[in-house]
Amino acid sequence: MTTTIVLGAGMVGVSTALALQAIGDTVVLVDRKGIGRETSFGNAGAIQTEAVEPYAFPREPRRLLGIALGRGGEVNWHFGAMPEHLRPLLSYWWNSRPQSHARLSQHYHAIVGQSDLYHAPLIAAAKAEELVERRGYHVIFRTEKGLDAAWKDARRLNGQWGVASRRLDGAELTALEPGLKQSLPGAVHFQDVWTCRSPGGLSAAYGRLFQARGGNFVYGDAQSLEQTRSGWRLTTEVGRVDAERVVLALGSWSTQVTGRLGYRIPLFRKRGYHRHFDAAGGPTHPLYDAERATFMAPMTQGLRLCTGAEFTRLDAEIDWRQIRRSEASARELFDFGDPVEAEPWFGHRPCLPDMLPVIGEAPRHPGLWFHFGHGHQGFTAGPASARILVSAMTGQPLPVVAALGAARFG
């Protein structure tokens, strides 16, 4: 029986622990804060089976100019953080060329397109059905031009990947959301997307399932990881833990370990914010305001407003600009209540320039496995991605493993 340490207890890490447990490993899940307390806690809560293509770097000159000038809420960038981000962002832009993006989408689809099928048995086993809704989500638009372009793309996604969607006109959207303060052109409804009323709660439920099945969770610091003659060792709250292999599922913090081991993985981080408000008067369905880059999601904690991306240092203080923009945009549409928490939450999406996660064994360290870099889709892809990792570990032939492998950064 193999003992495996999984470092990181977000959705990717806890899904990895469950998948390894299912093949008979003795698994120790380690995190410094707890299960589902970082990025998996703070996202929009959608299991996005419609997001079958990775989020490409914008290439339209007008849109790039707007981002550079700080217009809108899609991106907020800090000049002082650019030296750290510049080279990965240039590579991201290069990989976003249409031909490259189409090729990468083939692999991306393999981990996202049927992600609900991998979540379903875990949701049932974890008795977390009350947290999940299966009625899709709506992308709303303030201009006919934006709606027409989005619907054209939705039709393409349906023809190419089978993504189900329907177009709502303004009257249908108002009937769906009678609290809307202004008439909008309409929305695109992605019908098969599942949404979660507590992303952190679902991650924690998976963690309890892992423990109920005999798994161990302990608090510990990944920086204490060291290689031994027989495998790997980590110092935790309960003392030293030895294992034949270890999986790095630390999201944005993974490169703090890989860098110490000599790997130069060009991971960059997109910070995102959310804040909860009294939901009275707010939307009753999850809505994404595409032209203002604001996701509005009814949650157990209240109405959650999620922002676009911010490029800043990992240790930077809260920047209120994006959450204030998102709040102002949302209040143009709904009369929801006051904040129910003093400050916004923020977390980091771990992204790679080729938009694919790193899944595979470290080229120069036997027994060390990488499983990070899922960008916007770690919450969605965690269980499916974990199955791909286990396939690589057990030598099962899956072509997608080669495309996602760690060897490309060896």
LUMMI-860571 format. One line per 5 residues: number of its first residue (from 1); their letters; for each residue x, y, z of C-alpha. Coordinates in steps of 0.25 Angstrom, whole numbers. Layout:
<rs>
NUM) a) X Y Z; ... .
</rs>
This chain:
<rs>
1) mttti) 0 0 0; 6 14 -4; 6 26 5; 3 39 -2; 4 53 4 .
6) vlgag) -5 63 -3; -1 77 -1; -13 87 -2; -27 85 2; -35 93 -8 .
11) mvgvs) -44 86 -18; -32 81 -26; -25 76 -14; -37 69 -7; -42 63 -20 .
16) talal) -28 57 -22; -28 51 -8; -41 45 -11; -37 39 -24; -24 33 -18 .
21) qaigd) -32 28 -7; -41 21 -17; -29 13 -23; -24 8 -9; -14 19 -5 .
26) tvvlv) -12 23 9; -14 38 8; -10 49 17; -16 63 13; -9 75 18 .
31) drkgi) -12 90 18; -8 102 26; -22 107 28; -32 96 26; -40 89 15 .
36) grets) -46 99 5; -41 112 11; -34 119 0; -38 120 -15; -48 109 -14 .
41) fgnag) -55 117 -3; -57 130 -11; -61 127 -25; -74 129 -32; -78 115 -29 .
46) aiqte) -81 110 -43; -78 96 -48; -75 102 -62; -77 91 -72; -80 102 -83 .
51) avepy) -65 107 -81; -60 97 -90; -50 107 -96; -39 113 -87; -40 128 -85 .
56) afpre) -32 135 -96; -23 147 -95; -31 159 -101; -26 162 -115; -35 173 -120 .
61) prrll) -28 186 -120; -39 194 -114; -42 184 -103; -27 184 -100; -26 199 -99 .
66) gialg) -38 200 -90; -31 190 -81; -18 198 -81; -25 211 -78; -32 204 -66 .
71) rggev) -46 205 -72; -57 196 -67; -56 184 -57; -50 173 -65; -36 175 -61 .
76) nwhfg) -29 184 -51; -14 184 -52; -3 190 -44; 10 196 -50; 19 191 -39 .
81) ampeh) 14 176 -41; 17 176 -56; 32 172 -56; 27 159 -49; 16 157 -59 .
86) lrpll) 21 162 -72; 28 150 -78; 17 140 -74; 7 150 -80; 14 151 -93 .
91) sywwn) 14 136 -94; -1 136 -90; -3 146 -102; 5 137 -112; -3 124 -108 .
96) srpqs) -16 131 -109; -14 132 -125; -26 126 -131; -19 113 -136; -12 111 -123 .
101) harls) -24 113 -115; -32 103 -123; -22 93 -121; -21 96 -106; -36 95 -105 .
106) qhyha) -36 81 -109; -29 77 -96; -36 87 -88; -50 81 -92; -45 68 -87 .
111) ivgqs) -44 73 -72; -56 83 -72; -66 78 -82; -72 66 -74; -67 71 -60 .
116) dlyha) -81 70 -54; -81 55 -57; -69 54 -47; -75 64 -37; -88 56 -37 .
121) pliaa) -84 44 -29; -76 52 -19; -88 61 -16; -97 49 -14; -87 42 -5 .
126) akaee) -84 55 3; -99 57 5; -97 72 -1; -109 72 -10; -115 84 -3 .
131) lverr) -103 92 -7; -104 90 -22; -114 95 -32; -116 90 -46; -123 101 -53 .
136) gyhvi) -111 107 -61; -107 122 -60; -110 134 -69; -100 143 -75; -107 157 -76 .
141) frtek) -104 168 -86; -106 183 -86; -105 185 -101; -111 178 -113; -97 177 -119 .
146) gldaa) -92 170 -108; -103 160 -107; -103 157 -122; -88 154 -121; -90 145 -109 .
151) wkdar) -101 137 -115; -93 135 -128; -82 129 -120; -92 121 -112; -97 115 -124 .
156) rlngq) -83 112 -128; -80 105 -115; -93 97 -117; -89 92 -131; -74 89 -127 .
161) wgvas) -75 84 -113; -90 81 -110; -91 93 -100; -106 95 -98; -111 109 -97 .
166) rrldg) -123 118 -100; -125 132 -103; -135 141 -94; -140 154 -99; -142 166 -90 .
171) aelta) -156 162 -86; -152 148 -82; -141 153 -74; -150 162 -66; -160 151 -64 .
176) lepgl) -148 143 -58; -143 154 -50; -154 164 -46; -145 172 -37; -138 177 -49 .
181) kqslp) -138 193 -49; -136 195 -64; -139 188 -76; -128 180 -83; -127 174 -97 .
186) gavhf) -126 160 -91; -117 148 -87; -111 135 -91; -115 124 -82; -105 113 -81 .
191) qdvwt) -115 102 -77; -106 90 -72; -97 98 -62; -98 94 -48; -97 105 -37 .
196) crspg) -93 104 -23; -98 112 -11; -85 111 -3; -73 107 -11; -65 106 2 .
201) glsaa) -76 98 8; -75 88 -4; -60 86 -3; -62 84 12; -72 74 10 .
206) ygrlf) -63 66 1; -52 67 12; -62 61 22; -64 50 12; -49 47 10 .
211) qargg) -48 47 26; -60 38 27; -54 28 17; -42 27 26; -33 39 21 .
216) nfvyg) -25 47 30; -25 63 30; -14 70 37; -9 85 38; 5 87 32 .
221) daqsl) 14 96 24; 18 91 10; 31 99 12; 36 88 21; 35 77 10 .
226) eqtrs) 48 70 8; 53 58 0; 58 46 7; 65 33 2; 52 26 2 .
231) gwrlt) 42 37 -2; 38 50 4; 36 56 18; 27 67 23; 27 74 37 .
236) tevgr) 12 75 42; 5 79 54; 5 64 58; 20 62 55; 28 57 43 .
241) vdaer) 20 50 32; 28 41 23; 22 36 9; 26 29 -4; 21 41 -12 .
246) vvlal) 15 55 -11; 5 63 -19; 7 78 -20; -7 84 -21; -5 97 -15 .
251) gswst) -11 106 -26; -4 119 -26; 6 115 -15; 11 103 -23; 23 110 -29 .
256) qvtgr) 28 114 -15; 32 99 -14; 35 96 -28; 45 108 -29; 52 103 -17 .
261) lgyri) 54 90 -24; 60 97 -37; 47 97 -46; 44 110 -53; 29 109 -56 .
266) plfrk) 24 122 -61; 11 123 -53; 4 136 -51; -7 140 -42; -20 147 -45 .
271) rgyhr) -26 152 -32; -41 153 -30; -50 159 -20; -64 156 -14; -72 162 -4 .
276) hfdaa) -86 158 2; -98 167 3; -112 166 9; -119 158 -3; -133 165 -1 .
281) ggpth) -136 171 -14; -124 165 -21; -125 154 -33; -131 141 -30; -122 134 -40 .
286) plyda) -107 134 -43; -104 145 -53; -92 149 -60; -92 163 -64; -82 161 -76 .
291) eratf) -80 176 -80; -76 179 -66; -69 167 -62; -77 164 -49; -83 151 -45 .
296) mapmt) -96 152 -36; -98 139 -28; -108 136 -17; -101 129 -6; -103 124 8 .
301) qglrl) -96 136 13; -104 146 5; -102 152 -9; -88 149 -14; -82 159 -24 .
306) ctgae) -70 154 -31; -60 163 -38; -51 162 -50; -36 160 -50; -26 168 -43 .
311) ftrld) -11 167 -46; -3 170 -33; 7 164 -24; 3 152 -16; 5 159 -3 .
316) aeidw) -2 172 -7; -12 179 2; -27 179 -2; -30 189 -14; -44 194 -12 .
321) rqirr) -46 199 -27; -51 186 -33; -61 182 -22; -66 196 -22; -68 196 -37 .
326) seasa) -75 183 -37; -84 188 -26; -87 201 -33; -90 193 -46; -99 183 -39 .
331) relfd) -107 194 -31; -110 200 -45; -118 187 -47; -123 183 -33; -127 189 -20 .
336) fgdpv) -120 179 -11; -116 182 3; -103 186 11; -91 178 12; -91 167 23 .
341) eaepw) -76 167 25; -66 178 28; -56 175 17; -56 168 3; -50 154 2 .
346) fghrp) -39 152 -8; -32 140 -14; -23 136 -26; -25 128 -38; -13 121 -42 .
351) clpdm) -11 122 -57; -1 117 -67; 3 124 -81; -2 112 -89; -15 112 -81 .
356) lpvig) -14 97 -77; -11 92 -63; 2 84 -59; -2 70 -57; 10 60 -56 .
361) eaprh) 22 55 -49; 33 65 -47; 44 62 -57; 56 62 -47; 49 57 -34 .
366) pglwf) 43 43 -34; 31 42 -26; 28 57 -27; 15 60 -35; 10 73 -39 .
371) hfghg) -5 77 -40; -7 92 -41; -9 103 -50; -24 102 -53; -27 116 -55 .
376) hqgft) -41 120 -54; -46 106 -53; -40 99 -41; -54 98 -34; -60 92 -47 .
381) agpas) -49 83 -51; -44 77 -38; -50 63 -38; -48 61 -53; -34 66 -53 .
386) arilv) -31 57 -41; -35 45 -49; -25 49 -60; -14 50 -50; -17 36 -44 .
391) samtg) -17 31 -58; -3 37 -60; 1 31 -47; -4 17 -50; 1 17 -65 .
396) qplpv) -13 17 -71; -12 22 -86; -19 35 -87; -14 44 -98; -18 57 -90 .
401) vaalg) -8 54 -79; 4 57 -89; -2 70 -92; -4 74 -78; 9 68 -72 .
406) aarfg) 20 74 -64; 31 70 -74; 28 83 -82; 34 91 -70; 45 81 -68 .
</rs>
